[in-house]
Amino acid sequence: MKLVCEIKISGVDTLVALTTAPGIDLGAFVKVKPGIGKPFYVWTSIPQPNPTSCDFSNAPIVSSDTAVNNAAIAAISVAPEDVLTW
């Protein structure tokens, strides 16, 4: 799975596309990266190369509740091409 979010790298918010390990509980993982209160998207794959920007306007927001995050991930209906720019 691909997790697209912004994380701080050397103090700068940076867009990242992280590949997660098979079988990982994504609802728990997003609480760490990007963190509670942050927007994110998860897809099975995204077109190459990595995106340069993302419109997080309607993205799910990480909750402290793993089940809520997993439900939000399951409800993502937007395609990567609709919100990512390369």
ABEGO torsion letter per residue (X at the ends): XBBBBBBBBGGBBBBBBBBBBBGBBAAAAAAAOAEBGBBBBBBABBBOBBBABBBAAABBBBBABAAAAAAAAAABABBAAAABBX
